[in-house]
Amino acid sequence: MLFKSLFKTGLTTLVVAAGLLSSAAFAHTDEYLDTVVGPNGGQLRMAGAYHFELLLVKDAKAGAASAVKLYLLDHANNPQPAKEAKATVLIVSGKQKAKADLTLAQANLLSGSADYTAAEDLKAVVNVTIKTEHGEVTEQAKFTPFKPVPAKAEHEHEHGDAHEHGHEHAEDSKHTHEDGHEKGHQH
């Protein structure tokens, strides 16, 4: 009886953990991150061990250099040191292309400028090379910072049960309590 109880507890823990892990993995998709405003007001993307947050000028017009900012964050959106990092950003909108080399501006901020026009079709590809204790690592992320984003509530509705843990109990979902009575377990 003790073994059966421990087995059920272990199995339930495993199922719940698997559900949490799948929810965590889902949380880092571009679709999900599009519903989250970065801590500095920019668009977030996952890149390896990092979240990159890109900020472009919302009213940028061709013919003048506009700011390009990239924040390095961890997966909880806490600042990560950018001291040993360098980045390039390729910005494409229609037939217009621009490139920016970003350098350290603050502890977790790389910045530079480029000649671009803020438009819904603008796409940016960021390549960041970071020195770590294991050597240099290059991470890439793709952004669409001016593309309209669905509201978070609509996003959750589209995916329905994707955020639930979806654990199921075995056919024998009765538990024996200290008084010897079995009670059904409902969800």
Residue frames relative to the residue before (quaternion, step in Angstrom):
aa qw qx qy qz dx dy dz
M 1.0000 0.0000 0.0000 0.0000 0.00 0.00 0.00
L 0.6501 0.5072 -0.3156 0.4695 3.61 0.94 -0.85
F 0.6419 0.5245 -0.3231 0.4566 3.59 0.97 -0.88
K 0.6521 0.5189 -0.3118 0.4565 3.58 0.93 -0.92
S 0.6521 0.5112 -0.3033 0.4707 3.58 0.98 -0.86
L 0.6653 0.4898 -0.2988 0.4777 3.59 0.92 -0.91
F 0.6305 0.5385 -0.3294 0.4516 3.58 1.00 -0.82
K 0.6648 0.4963 -0.2990 0.4715 3.58 0.93 -0.95
T 0.6437 0.5179 -0.3194 0.4642 3.59 0.95 -0.86
G 0.6706 0.4950 -0.2936 0.4680 3.57 0.93 -0.91
L 0.6547 0.5083 -0.3081 0.4669 3.57 0.97 -0.85
T 0.6454 0.5087 -0.3180 0.4729 3.58 0.96 -0.85
T 0.6423 0.5184 -0.3207 0.4647 3.59 0.94 -0.85
L 0.6535 0.5153 -0.3062 0.4623 3.57 0.96 -0.87
V 0.6616 0.4992 -0.3063 0.4683 3.60 0.91 -0.88
V 0.6581 0.4961 -0.3083 0.4752 3.60 0.92 -0.88
A 0.6463 0.5153 -0.3197 0.4632 3.61 0.94 -0.86
A 0.6412 0.5131 -0.3253 0.4687 3.59 0.95 -0.81
G 0.6443 0.5189 -0.3151 0.4651 3.58 1.01 -0.78
L 0.6523 0.5051 -0.3092 0.4731 3.56 0.98 -0.84
L 0.6564 0.5056 -0.3145 0.4633 3.58 0.93 -0.83
S 0.6650 0.4794 -0.3249 0.4716 3.59 0.90 -0.78
S 0.6227 0.5203 -0.3435 0.4727 3.61 1.06 -0.63
A 0.6443 0.5145 -0.3216 0.4656 3.58 1.01 -0.82
A 0.6454 0.5058 -0.3244 0.4717 3.58 0.97 -0.80
F 0.6424 0.5220 -0.3198 0.4611 3.58 0.98 -0.83
A 0.6288 0.5826 -0.3328 0.3929 3.56 1.00 -0.83
H 0.7259 0.4370 -0.2478 0.4698 3.60 1.13 -0.46
T 0.4112 0.6886 -0.5024 0.3230 3.61 1.14 0.31
D 0.6230 -0.5345 0.4038 0.4038 3.58 -1.19 0.45
E 0.6256 0.5521 -0.3406 0.4335 3.58 1.00 -0.81
Y 0.6732 0.4669 -0.2992 0.4892 3.58 0.93 -0.84
L 0.6823 0.4984 -0.3006 0.4424 3.60 0.82 -0.98
D 0.5804 0.5748 -0.3779 0.4357 3.61 1.16 -0.45
T 0.6782 0.4758 -0.2946 0.4764 3.60 1.16 -0.44
V 0.6684 0.4598 -0.2776 0.5145 3.58 1.34 -0.07
V 0.2834 -0.7300 0.5931 0.1873 3.58 -0.84 0.95
G 0.4830 -0.6808 0.4731 0.2818 3.57 -0.86 0.99
P 0.6704 -0.5277 0.3400 0.3955 3.59 -1.20 0.43
N 0.7269 0.3752 -0.2304 0.5269 3.60 1.23 -0.39
G 0.6380 -0.5704 0.3050 0.4178 3.58 1.30 0.27
G 0.6158 0.5782 -0.3424 0.4113 3.59 1.25 0.09
Q 0.6226 -0.5129 0.4301 0.4053 3.52 -1.39 -0.12
L 0.2904 -0.7694 0.5530 0.1338 3.57 -1.01 0.92
R 0.0162 0.7530 -0.6577 -0.0106 3.53 -1.26 0.62
M 0.4096 -0.6759 0.5551 0.2595 3.53 -1.19 0.66
A 0.0547 0.7709 -0.6315 0.0625 3.56 -1.04 0.86
G 0.8087 -0.1713 0.0767 0.5575 3.58 -0.13 1.28
A 0.8229 -0.1715 0.1655 0.5158 3.55 -0.79 -1.06
Y 0.6876 0.4926 -0.2547 0.4686 3.58 1.29 -0.05
H 0.2432 -0.6170 0.6986 0.2687 3.41 -1.55 0.04
F 0.1799 -0.7315 0.6453 0.1274 3.56 -1.05 0.82
E 0.1295 -0.7692 0.6218 0.0705 3.55 -1.05 0.83
L 0.1320 -0.8139 0.5650 0.0307 3.57 -0.54 1.21
L 0.0599 -0.7729 0.6315 0.0173 3.53 -0.99 0.94
L 0.0245 -0.7604 0.6488 -0.0131 3.52 -0.88 1.07
V 0.5794 -0.5908 0.4305 0.3604 3.58 -1.21 0.52
K 0.4489 -0.7477 0.4341 0.2257 3.58 -0.66 1.18
D 0.7693 0.2846 -0.1822 0.5421 3.60 1.14 -0.48
A 0.2368 0.7970 -0.5193 0.1974 3.60 1.13 0.62
K 0.1129 -0.7795 0.6152 0.0343 3.56 -1.04 0.87
A 0.5781 -0.5844 0.4460 0.3540 3.55 -1.13 0.73
G 0.6991 0.4597 -0.3487 0.4222 3.54 -1.14 0.68
A 0.7679 0.2033 -0.1403 0.5910 3.58 1.25 -0.17
A 0.4945 -0.6506 0.4875 0.3075 3.54 -1.04 0.78
S 0.0939 -0.7824 0.6152 0.0235 3.56 -0.98 0.95
A 0.6207 -0.5906 0.3843 0.3437 3.55 -1.17 0.64
V 0.0868 -0.7268 0.6794 0.0505 3.51 -1.28 0.70
K 0.0026 0.8099 -0.5846 0.0482 3.59 -0.64 1.14
L 0.0498 -0.7848 0.6177 0.0033 3.54 -1.04 0.86
Y 0.1624 -0.7822 0.5983 0.0611 3.55 -0.74 1.14
L 0.2662 -0.7324 0.6053 0.1622 3.57 -1.06 0.82
L 0.0082 0.8003 -0.5940 0.0814 3.54 -0.77 1.17
D 0.4399 -0.6249 0.5402 0.3524 3.57 -1.24 0.21
H 0.7299 -0.4438 0.2832 0.4359 3.60 -1.27 0.00
A 0.6563 0.4459 -0.3160 0.5202 3.60 1.26 -0.17
N 0.4966 -0.6942 0.3767 0.3600 3.57 1.37 0.26
N 0.3880 0.6732 -0.5164 0.3600 3.56 1.08 0.78
P 0.5791 -0.6084 0.4073 0.3586 3.63 -0.97 0.78
Q 0.1354 -0.7643 0.6275 0.0615 3.55 -1.12 0.84
P 0.5550 -0.6437 0.3982 0.3451 3.61 -0.89 0.84
A 0.1914 -0.7870 0.5816 0.0752 3.55 -0.97 0.97
K 0.2926 0.8074 -0.4756 0.1906 3.59 1.32 0.17
E 0.7788 0.2983 -0.1494 0.5311 3.59 0.93 -0.87
A 0.5477 0.6220 -0.3859 0.4051 3.61 1.17 0.53
K 0.0269 -0.7446 0.6645 0.0564 3.51 -1.32 0.46
A 0.0964 -0.8207 0.5631 0.0093 3.56 -1.07 0.71
T 0.1374 -0.7267 0.6611 0.1267 3.50 -1.35 0.43
V 0.1387 -0.7702 0.6191 0.0652 3.54 -1.13 0.72
L 0.1490 -0.7457 0.6448 0.0774 3.55 -0.90 1.01
I 0.1002 -0.8009 0.5904 0.0060 3.55 -0.70 1.15
V 0.0205 -0.7961 0.6038 -0.0341 3.58 -0.81 1.06
S 0.1105 0.7562 -0.6374 0.0986 3.55 -0.94 0.99
G 0.8003 -0.0480 -0.0224 0.5973 3.55 -0.40 1.24
K 0.7770 -0.2641 0.2297 0.5232 3.58 -0.74 -1.10
Q 0.5637 0.6146 -0.3718 0.4078 3.56 1.30 -0.13
K 0.0332 -0.7807 0.6240 0.0014 3.59 -0.96 0.95
A 0.0002 0.7813 -0.6238 0.0192 3.54 -1.08 0.75
K 0.1592 -0.7713 0.6093 0.0925 3.55 -1.17 0.60
A 0.0844 -0.7813 0.6177 0.0301 3.54 -1.08 0.83
D 0.2262 -0.7154 0.6431 0.1532 3.53 -1.08 0.82
L 0.1887 -0.8077 0.5536 0.0742 3.56 -0.70 1.10
T 0.0899 -0.7866 0.6103 0.0278 3.54 -1.02 0.87
L 0.6960 -0.4889 0.3372 0.4035 3.54 -1.28 0.37
A 0.0909 -0.7911 0.6045 0.0214 3.57 -0.86 1.04
Q 0.7658 -0.0155 0.0398 0.6417 3.57 1.12 -0.81
A 0.8028 -0.3356 0.1984 0.4511 3.58 -1.31 0.09
N 0.8207 0.0940 -0.0428 0.5619 3.64 0.87 -0.87
L 0.6036 0.5677 -0.3330 0.4499 3.58 1.26 0.39
L 0.1098 -0.7357 0.6664 0.0504 3.51 -1.00 1.02
S 0.0315 0.8277 -0.5591 0.0361 3.60 -0.86 0.86
G 0.0636 0.7551 -0.6503 0.0534 3.48 -1.38 0.40
S 0.3451 -0.7212 0.5427 0.2573 3.57 -1.18 -0.48
A 0.0426 -0.7752 0.6302 0.0077 3.52 -1.30 0.45
D 0.4562 -0.6504 0.5376 0.2827 3.54 -1.30 0.43
Y 0.2558 0.7636 -0.5470 0.2286 3.61 -0.22 1.29
T 0.3341 -0.7034 0.5867 0.2223 3.53 -1.33 0.29
A 0.4011 -0.7011 0.5354 0.2471 3.56 -0.80 0.99
A 0.2086 0.7619 -0.5826 0.1910 3.58 -0.65 1.16
E 0.6526 -0.5392 0.3642 0.3883 3.58 -1.20 0.54
D 0.7128 0.4602 -0.2675 0.4567 3.61 1.03 -0.72
L 0.4195 0.7201 -0.4641 0.3000 3.61 1.27 -0.01
K 0.0458 -0.7658 0.6414 0.0039 3.52 -1.02 0.94
A 0.0930 -0.7868 0.6086 0.0444 3.54 -1.09 0.70
V 0.1436 -0.7541 0.6358 0.0807 3.55 -1.05 0.85
V 0.1358 -0.8013 0.5822 0.0242 3.53 -0.70 1.16
N 0.0677 -0.7542 0.6523 0.0325 3.56 -1.00 0.93
V 0.0384 -0.8001 0.5981 -0.0242 3.56 -0.71 1.12
T 0.1409 -0.7566 0.6341 0.0743 3.55 -0.93 0.99
I 0.0622 -0.8090 0.5829 -0.0435 3.53 -0.68 1.20
K 0.3218 -0.7169 0.5821 0.2091 3.56 -0.95 0.89
T 0.0428 -0.7828 0.6208 -0.0058 3.55 -0.87 1.04
E 0.6842 -0.4571 0.3491 0.4484 3.58 -1.26 0.01
H 0.6893 0.4523 -0.2690 0.4979 3.59 1.26 -0.33
G 0.6924 -0.4136 0.2739 0.5239 3.60 1.27 0.13
E 0.6871 -0.4634 0.3500 0.4365 3.56 -1.29 -0.24
V 0.0999 -0.7613 0.6395 0.0375 3.53 -1.10 0.83
T 0.1420 -0.7716 0.6133 0.0911 3.57 -0.98 0.85
E 0.0820 -0.7848 0.6143 0.0002 3.54 -0.86 1.07
Q 0.1671 -0.7836 0.5936 0.0758 3.56 -1.13 0.70
A 0.0114 0.7763 -0.6303 0.0051 3.54 -1.17 0.65
K 0.2640 -0.7543 0.5858 0.1349 3.56 -1.17 0.73
F 0.1355 -0.8150 0.5633 0.0097 3.53 -0.86 1.06
T 0.0831 -0.7281 0.6760 0.0773 3.53 -1.35 0.50
P 0.0705 -0.8957 0.4357 0.0541 3.58 0.70 1.12
F 0.7554 0.3663 -0.2262 0.4939 3.63 1.11 -0.44
K 0.4271 0.6868 -0.4702 0.3533 3.57 1.28 0.17
P 0.5059 -0.6440 0.4657 0.3354 3.62 -0.89 0.86
V 0.2421 -0.7813 0.5669 0.0982 3.55 -0.99 0.91
P 0.4464 -0.6689 0.5073 0.3098 3.61 -0.92 0.82
A 0.5768 -0.5759 0.4452 0.3706 3.55 -1.14 0.60
K 0.6274 -0.5671 0.3818 0.3729 3.56 -1.12 0.68
A 0.6390 0.5328 -0.3358 0.4415 3.61 0.94 -0.83
E 0.6422 0.5052 -0.3269 0.4749 3.60 1.00 -0.79
H 0.6308 0.5457 -0.3271 0.4441 3.56 1.01 -0.86
E 0.6765 0.4830 -0.2995 0.4684 3.58 0.87 -0.91
H 0.6333 0.5337 -0.3328 0.4510 3.57 1.03 -0.75
E 0.6283 0.5536 -0.3330 0.4335 3.59 0.99 -0.82
H 0.7652 0.3799 -0.1897 0.4839 3.56 0.97 -0.85
G 0.3099 -0.8113 0.4615 0.1810 3.57 1.31 0.04
D 0.8630 -0.0451 0.0689 0.4984 3.54 -0.57 -1.20
A 0.3693 0.7643 -0.4782 0.2254 3.62 1.17 0.03
H 0.7230 0.4271 -0.2575 0.4780 3.59 1.07 -0.60
E 0.5646 0.5718 -0.4064 0.4348 3.58 1.22 -0.04
H 0.5579 -0.6345 0.4241 0.3261 3.53 -1.15 0.51
G 0.2538 -0.8392 0.4606 0.1384 3.56 1.24 -0.30
H 0.3529 0.7320 -0.5266 0.2495 3.61 1.02 0.55
E 0.1741 -0.7718 0.6051 0.0885 3.52 -1.05 0.80
H 0.3698 -0.7158 0.5454 0.2312 3.51 -1.18 0.55
A 0.5841 -0.5720 0.4424 0.3687 3.51 -1.16 0.58
E 0.7137 -0.4501 0.3195 0.4312 3.56 -1.28 0.37
D 0.7073 0.3858 -0.2351 0.5436 3.58 1.04 -0.80
S 0.1232 0.8213 -0.5443 0.1182 3.59 0.23 1.25
K 0.4438 0.6701 -0.4743 0.3593 3.56 1.06 0.66
H 0.2070 -0.7695 0.5958 0.1001 3.52 -1.08 0.76
T 0.3076 -0.7315 0.5746 0.2002 3.58 -0.96 0.78
H 0.2389 -0.7785 0.5691 0.1141 3.53 -0.75 1.07
E 0.7422 -0.4342 0.2817 0.4258 3.54 -1.32 0.28
D 0.6825 0.4854 -0.3061 0.4526 3.62 1.04 -0.63
G 0.5823 -0.6267 0.3538 0.3782 3.60 1.29 0.12
H 0.5879 0.5735 -0.3784 0.4270 3.61 1.24 -0.09
E 0.3359 -0.7187 0.5683 0.2183 3.51 -1.08 0.72
K 0.0966 -0.7836 0.6126 0.0364 3.52 -1.06 0.83
G 0.4579 -0.6804 0.5021 0.2744 3.56 -0.96 0.88
H 0.2803 -0.7431 0.5865 0.1589 3.53 -1.19 0.60
Q 0.1053 -0.8287 0.5495 0.0140 3.56 -0.43 1.20
H 0.1221 -0.7608 0.6305 0.0938 3.56 -1.20 0.61
